[in-house]
Amino acid sequence: MAAIRVLIVDDSVVVRRYLSTVLGRDPAVEVIATASSGPLALYKIEALAPDLVTLDLEMEEMDGLEVLRQIRRKHPALPVIVFSSKTERGANAALDALALGANDYVQKPSSLGLVAQPVERATEQLLEKVKLFGSAAPPATSLKPSGATASAVVVEHEAAPKPAAAPVSASARGVLPSTRPIAAVAIGASTGGPNALDTLLGALPADLGVPVLVVQHMPPLFTRYLAERLDRRCALRVHEAEHEMPVRAGHIYIAPGDSHMVLDMGGAGLRVLLNRDEPENSCRPSVDPLFRSVAKVLPGAALGVMLTGMGRDGLEGSRVLHATGAAILAQDKATSVVWGMPGFVVNAGLADAVLPLDEIASAVSRRVQRSIALGRGGVP
């Protein structure tokens, strides 16, 4: 298989040299060129037809967001991975980039000149995403403009599951569906998740009647800005969760970066607890701890939703949640940026329904409101 041809765009010579070195060590990757400015990047995309672009957002002559807009106009399916700084401006710009069609982002360490754990983690993440998106990309010269953005292009990780047959019902698996009213919705997401959450959560009605708990794989600071953006978009109130925050109907709680979030029943009712336990599935926050805690606190009285994402985080938590009789909805392959997390759930026979992204909100609302009407339930 031919190596993935990468163009590195960054106005820092240190970053360009560093990424050229670390990415070039992998035989699956070929760094064909670097660009120190937006105009130069656009020229080299036309001249060299890379398979993938890594993009700095904070550049002086033309910022990365404008570069991305121009890339998307001419090459809507060319994979672009944002390499963003850990600053307020960087976090906001990264979310803007995802909305404009960037495939994913990696948080840029504060110093690339030191051999330190954060640098190694960032390098591993970037290389993994380069392989994920670059291996599925046609050359830029063969791409034609269209109305779709790159975030709608479906790619599969090498460890992603194969398409499954239709979901097997809970009763056929020997699991009795719960008759308890749904008291909470738990959602897991990773790659492609910010845009998917915007679509799903933005379509939930103000009278949903239950709280929504969300784990999105994302670093600190980014989750805060994600929650703030979603709060402006949603009929429900959206919060970045805080330790021991009460959980109330009509509110959405986003797990903060670098902390696991679990549901707990306190003396005054439901609340969320945060911890810094070891990462699970190389993730913190991880979907599995949330789903396990929801299954323990609300057995058979919750609804799980698995959205687009790389890897298998949430699979074991889904097993525990479904064993209580709770239903799980999974995003379908066609609308997922990466059909890893939902695909594993589907292929394990744990999904009660596999739906396009734009149908999940209505399915959640119908199930919640029907269960509450039948059981006169809601948040305990």
C-alpha positions as CSV (number, residue, x, y, z in Angstrom):
1,M,0.0,0.0,0.0
2,A,1.3,3.4,-0.9
3,A,2.3,5.8,1.9
4,I,-0.1,8.5,3.0
5,R,1.1,11.8,1.5
6,V,0.9,14.5,4.1
7,L,1.2,18.3,3.8
8,I,2.1,20.0,7.1
9,V,0.8,23.6,7.5
10,D,2.2,25.6,10.4
11,D,3.9,29.0,10.7
12,S,6.3,27.7,13.3
13,V,9.5,26.3,11.9
14,V,10.0,24.2,15.0
15,V,6.6,22.6,14.6
16,R,7.1,21.9,10.9
17,R,10.5,20.3,11.6
18,Y,9.1,18.3,14.5
19,L,6.1,16.9,12.7
20,S,8.1,16.2,9.6
21,T,10.5,14.1,11.7
22,V,8.0,12.2,13.8
23,L,5.5,11.5,11.1
24,G,8.2,10.6,8.6
25,R,9.5,7.9,10.8
26,D,6.4,5.8,10.1
27,P,6.7,3.9,6.8
28,A,2.9,4.4,6.3
29,V,3.4,8.1,6.1
30,E,5.3,10.4,3.6
31,V,5.6,14.1,4.4
32,I,5.7,15.5,0.9
33,A,6.0,19.2,1.9
34,T,5.4,21.8,4.5
35,A,3.9,25.3,4.3
36,S,4.5,28.3,6.5
37,S,1.5,30.3,5.5
38,G,-2.1,29.9,4.3
39,P,-1.5,31.0,0.7
40,L,1.5,28.7,0.3
41,A,-0.6,25.8,1.7
42,L,-3.3,26.4,-0.9
43,Y,-0.8,26.6,-3.7
44,K,0.9,23.3,-2.6
45,I,-2.4,21.5,-2.3
46,E,-3.1,22.3,-6.0
47,A,0.5,21.5,-7.0
48,L,1.1,18.3,-5.0
49,A,-2.3,16.8,-4.4
50,P,-1.7,15.5,-0.8
51,D,-3.7,12.8,0.7
52,L,-4.1,14.7,4.0
53,V,-3.3,18.1,5.5
54,T,-2.4,19.0,9.1
55,L,-3.4,22.5,9.8
56,D,-2.3,25.2,12.3
57,L,-5.2,27.6,13.0
58,E,-3.2,30.6,14.4
59,M,-1.3,32.0,11.5
60,E,-0.7,35.6,10.7
61,E,-1.0,36.1,6.9
62,M,-4.2,33.9,6.5
63,D,-5.6,32.1,9.6
64,G,-6.3,28.4,9.5
65,L,-10.0,28.9,9.4
66,E,-9.9,30.8,6.2
67,V,-7.5,28.2,4.7
68,L,-10.0,25.5,5.7
69,R,-12.9,27.4,4.1
70,Q,-11.0,27.6,0.8
71,I,-9.9,24.0,1.0
72,R,-13.5,22.9,1.5
73,R,-14.7,24.9,-1.5
74,K,-12.4,23.2,-3.9
75,H,-11.6,19.9,-2.1
76,P,-14.6,19.0,0.1
77,A,-13.3,15.5,0.9
78,L,-9.6,16.2,1.4
79,P,-8.9,15.2,5.1
80,V,-7.8,18.0,7.3
81,I,-6.6,17.4,10.8
82,V,-6.3,20.5,13.0
83,F,-3.2,20.8,15.2
84,S,-4.5,23.3,17.8
85,S,-3.0,25.0,20.8
86,K,-4.3,24.6,24.3
87,T,-5.5,28.1,24.8
88,E,-9.0,29.7,24.9
89,R,-8.5,31.0,21.4
90,G,-7.2,27.7,20.2
91,A,-10.0,25.7,21.7
92,N,-12.7,28.0,20.2
93,A,-10.9,28.0,16.8
94,A,-10.7,24.1,16.9
95,L,-14.5,23.9,17.4
96,D,-15.0,26.4,14.6
97,A,-12.8,24.3,12.4
98,L,-14.8,21.1,13.1
99,A,-18.0,23.0,12.2
100,L,-16.4,24.1,9.0
101,G,-15.6,20.5,8.0
102,A,-12.2,19.6,9.6
103,N,-12.1,15.9,10.1
104,D,-10.6,16.0,13.6
105,Y,-8.1,17.9,15.8
106,V,-5.2,17.1,18.0
107,Q,-4.2,19.4,20.9
108,K,-0.8,20.9,20.3
109,P,1.5,20.6,23.4
110,S,2.9,23.9,24.8
111,S,6.5,22.9,24.0
112,L,7.5,20.5,21.2
113,G,11.1,20.9,22.0
114,L,11.0,18.7,25.1
115,V,10.7,14.9,25.2
116,A,7.8,14.7,27.6
117,Q,4.7,12.6,28.0
118,P,2.2,15.2,26.6
119,V,4.3,15.5,23.5
120,E,4.4,11.7,23.0
121,R,0.7,11.5,23.5
122,A,0.0,14.2,21.0
123,T,2.3,12.6,18.5
124,E,0.6,9.2,18.9
125,Q,-2.8,10.8,18.5
126,L,-1.8,12.7,15.4
127,L,-0.2,9.7,13.8
128,E,-3.3,7.6,14.5
129,K,-5.6,10.1,13.0
130,V,-3.3,10.6,9.9
131,K,-3.5,6.9,9.3
132,L,-7.3,6.8,10.0
133,F,-8.3,9.6,7.6
134,G,-5.4,9.5,5.1
135,S,-5.8,5.8,4.2
136,A,-9.4,6.5,3.1
137,A,-8.7,9.6,1.0
138,P,-8.5,9.9,-2.8
139,P,-5.9,12.3,-4.1
140,A,-6.9,16.0,-4.0
141,T,-6.8,16.4,-7.8
142,S,-9.5,13.8,-8.2
143,L,-11.9,15.5,-5.8
144,K,-14.7,17.7,-7.1
145,P,-16.5,20.4,-5.1
146,S,-19.8,19.5,-3.7
147,G,-22.2,20.6,-1.0
148,A,-20.9,18.0,1.5
149,T,-18.2,18.8,4.0
150,A,-15.4,16.4,5.0
151,S,-17.1,15.7,8.3
152,A,-19.7,13.8,6.4
153,V,-17.2,11.5,4.7
154,V,-17.3,8.1,6.3
155,V,-14.0,6.4,7.0
156,E,-13.2,3.2,8.9
157,H,-10.4,2.6,11.3
158,E,-8.5,-0.6,10.7
159,A,-9.9,-2.1,13.9
160,A,-13.5,-1.0,13.2
161,P,-16.1,-3.7,12.9
162,K,-17.6,-4.9,9.7
163,P,-21.2,-4.0,9.0
164,A,-23.7,-6.1,10.9
165,A,-27.1,-7.6,10.2
166,A,-30.2,-5.9,11.7
167,P,-30.1,-5.6,15.5
168,V,-31.4,-8.5,17.5
169,S,-34.2,-7.7,19.9
170,A,-33.5,-7.8,23.6
171,S,-36.1,-10.6,24.2
172,A,-34.4,-12.7,21.5
173,R,-31.1,-12.3,23.3
174,G,-32.7,-13.4,26.6
175,V,-32.8,-9.9,28.0
176,L,-36.3,-8.7,29.0
177,P,-36.9,-5.1,28.0
178,S,-37.5,-2.9,31.0
179,T,-40.9,-1.6,31.8
180,R,-39.5,1.1,34.0
181,P,-39.9,4.7,32.8
182,I,-36.8,6.3,31.4
183,A,-35.2,8.6,33.9
184,A,-32.0,9.6,32.1
185,V,-30.3,9.5,28.7
186,A,-26.6,8.6,28.5
187,I,-24.6,9.5,25.3
188,G,-21.1,8.5,24.2
189,A,-19.2,10.1,21.3
190,S,-15.7,10.6,20.0
191,T,-14.4,11.4,16.5
192,G,-17.1,13.5,14.7
193,G,-18.9,13.9,18.0
194,P,-19.0,17.7,18.4
195,N,-21.0,18.1,15.2
196,A,-23.1,15.0,15.9
197,L,-23.9,16.4,19.4
198,D,-24.9,19.7,17.9
199,T,-27.4,18.0,15.6
200,L,-28.8,15.6,18.2
201,L,-28.9,17.8,21.3
202,G,-30.0,20.8,19.3
203,A,-33.1,18.9,18.2
204,L,-34.2,17.7,21.6
205,P,-37.4,19.4,22.9
206,A,-37.4,21.6,25.9
207,D,-40.0,19.4,27.6
208,L,-37.9,16.2,27.2
209,G,-38.5,15.6,30.9
210,V,-35.3,13.8,31.8
211,P,-31.6,14.7,32.2
212,V,-29.0,13.9,29.5
213,L,-25.4,12.8,30.4
214,V,-22.7,13.1,27.7
215,V,-19.2,11.8,27.4
216,Q,-17.3,13.3,24.4
217,H,-13.7,12.5,24.1
218,M,-12.1,15.9,24.4
219,P,-9.3,17.6,26.4
220,P,-9.9,20.1,29.2
221,L,-11.0,23.6,28.2
222,F,-12.4,22.2,24.9
223,T,-15.3,20.6,26.8
224,R,-16.1,23.9,28.5
225,Y,-16.4,25.7,25.2
226,L,-18.3,22.8,23.7
227,A,-20.9,23.1,26.5
228,E,-21.2,26.8,26.1
229,R,-21.7,26.5,22.3
230,L,-24.3,23.8,22.8
231,D,-26.1,25.8,25.5
232,R,-26.6,28.6,22.9
233,R,-28.0,26.0,20.4
234,C,-30.2,23.8,22.6
235,A,-33.6,24.2,24.1
236,L,-32.3,22.3,27.1
237,R,-29.7,23.9,29.4
238,V,-26.2,22.6,28.8
239,H,-23.4,22.5,31.5
240,E,-19.9,21.3,31.7
241,A,-20.4,19.0,34.7
242,E,-18.9,19.8,38.1
243,H,-18.3,17.4,41.0
244,E,-21.4,16.7,43.0
245,M,-23.6,18.8,40.6
246,P,-27.3,18.0,41.1
247,V,-28.8,16.3,38.0
248,R,-32.1,17.7,37.0
249,A,-34.6,17.1,34.2
250,G,-34.3,19.5,31.3
251,H,-30.5,19.8,31.6
252,I,-27.6,18.3,29.7
253,Y,-24.3,17.5,31.5
254,I,-21.0,17.3,29.5
255,A,-18.1,15.3,31.1
256,P,-15.1,17.7,31.5
257,G,-11.9,16.8,29.8
258,D,-9.5,14.6,31.7
259,S,-12.2,13.5,34.3
260,H,-14.4,10.5,34.3
261,M,-18.1,11.4,35.0
262,V,-20.4,9.0,36.8
263,L,-24.0,9.2,38.0
264,D,-24.7,8.8,41.7
265,M,-27.7,8.8,44.0
266,G,-27.1,11.2,46.8
267,G,-29.3,12.1,49.7
268,A,-31.0,14.9,47.7
269,G,-31.4,12.9,44.5
270,L,-29.3,12.3,41.4
271,R,-25.9,14.0,41.1
272,V,-22.8,13.6,39.0
273,L,-19.4,12.8,40.5
274,L,-16.1,13.4,38.8
275,N,-12.9,11.4,39.3
276,R,-9.4,11.1,38.0
277,D,-9.3,7.3,38.0
278,E,-7.1,5.6,35.4
279,P,-8.1,6.1,31.7
280,E,-10.3,3.4,30.2
281,N,-9.8,2.4,26.6
282,S,-7.0,5.1,26.7
283,C,-9.7,7.7,27.4
284,R,-10.5,10.1,30.2
285,P,-13.4,10.8,30.2
286,S,-14.5,7.4,29.1
287,V,-18.0,6.3,28.1
288,D,-17.8,3.0,30.0
289,P,-17.7,4.4,33.6
290,L,-20.7,6.6,32.8
291,F,-22.7,3.8,31.3
292,R,-21.8,1.4,34.2
293,S,-22.9,4.0,36.8
294,V,-26.2,4.7,35.0
295,A,-26.9,1.0,34.9
296,K,-26.2,0.7,38.6
297,V,-28.1,3.8,39.8
298,L,-31.0,3.5,37.3
299,P,-31.3,-0.2,36.3
300,G,-33.6,-0.5,33.4
301,A,-34.6,3.1,33.7
302,A,-32.2,4.7,31.2
303,L,-31.7,5.1,27.5
304,G,-28.2,4.7,26.0
305,V,-27.0,6.4,22.7
306,M,-23.8,5.6,20.9
307,L,-22.6,8.2,18.4
308,T,-19.7,8.4,15.9
309,G,-16.3,7.6,17.3
310,M,-13.1,5.7,16.9
311,G,-12.3,2.6,19.0
312,R,-14.5,0.6,21.2
313,D,-15.1,2.8,24.3
314,G,-18.6,2.3,25.5
315,L,-18.9,-1.3,24.4
316,E,-18.5,-2.9,27.8
317,G,-20.6,-0.2,29.4
318,S,-23.3,-0.9,26.9
319,R,-23.3,-4.5,27.8
320,V,-23.9,-3.7,31.5
321,L,-26.5,-1.1,30.6
322,H,-28.4,-3.4,28.3
323,A,-28.3,-6.3,30.7
324,T,-30.6,-4.3,32.9
325,G,-33.2,-4.1,30.1
326,A,-32.3,-0.6,29.0
327,A,-32.5,0.2,25.3
328,I,-29.5,1.5,23.3
329,L,-29.6,3.5,20.0
330,A,-26.6,3.6,17.7
331,Q,-25.7,6.0,14.9
332,D,-25.6,4.3,11.5
333,K,-22.5,3.8,9.4
334,A,-23.6,6.2,6.6
335,T,-23.8,9.2,8.9
336,S,-20.9,8.4,11.2
337,V,-17.5,10.1,10.6
338,V,-16.0,6.9,12.1
339,W,-18.2,3.8,12.6
340,G,-16.1,2.4,15.4
341,M,-17.9,2.9,18.8
342,P,-21.4,2.5,17.4
343,G,-20.3,-0.3,15.1
344,F,-18.9,-2.4,18.0
345,V,-22.2,-1.9,19.8
346,V,-24.2,-2.9,16.8
347,N,-22.1,-6.0,16.0
348,A,-22.3,-7.1,19.7
349,G,-26.1,-7.3,19.3
350,L,-26.6,-4.5,21.8
351,A,-28.3,-1.9,19.6
352,D,-32.1,-1.8,19.7
353,A,-32.1,0.6,16.8
354,V,-29.5,1.8,14.3
355,L,-30.5,5.2,13.0
356,P,-29.2,8.1,10.8
357,L,-28.0,11.0,13.0
358,D,-30.9,13.2,12.1
359,E,-33.4,10.7,13.3
360,I,-31.9,10.0,16.7
361,A,-33.3,13.0,18.5
362,S,-36.9,12.2,17.6
363,A,-36.3,8.6,18.6
364,V,-35.0,9.6,21.9
365,S,-37.9,12.0,22.5
366,R,-40.5,9.4,21.5
367,R,-39.1,6.7,23.7
368,V,-38.6,9.0,26.7
369,Q,-42.0,10.6,26.5
370,R,-43.8,7.2,25.9
371,S,-42.1,5.6,28.8
372,I,-42.9,8.5,31.1
373,A,-46.5,8.5,30.0
374,L,-46.9,4.8,30.6
375,G,-45.0,4.8,33.9
376,R,-45.6,8.3,35.2
377,G,-41.9,8.4,35.7
378,G,-39.0,10.8,35.3
379,V,-36.1,11.7,37.5
380,P,-36.4,10.0,40.9
